[in-house]
Amino acid sequence: MRRQRERQHSVGERGSILMEYAMLVFLAAVPIFLAWNGFSVPLDFAGTGVAVEYKGIYDLASGQYKGYGKEMQKFFEMVQSGIALPIP
């Protein structure tokens, strides 16, 4: 009985370590993929075959937010201003 518990425990640890490794590799690959494409990825969620132009988030050359980055910045500013308001 004791050996059986030990065996099951060791298999669980091995599986969790492999899953952790897979997640780390995936999380490291996503920013590299985005940077490789210049933070601009064509999207086609509807499956129409026509790629939707992705506006991008950040322009590395100018150091400024662009497209969706500006929209996200406006959204976060609205959230911050709402949080800063006094409670009536």
PyMOL commands that set and color helices and strands:
alter all, ss='L'
color gray80, all
select helices_A, chain A and resi 2-36+68-84
alter helices_A, ss='H'
color red, helices_A
select strands_A, chain A and resi 58-59+64-65
alter strands_A, ss='S'
color yellow, strands_A
deselect
rebuild
show_as cartoon
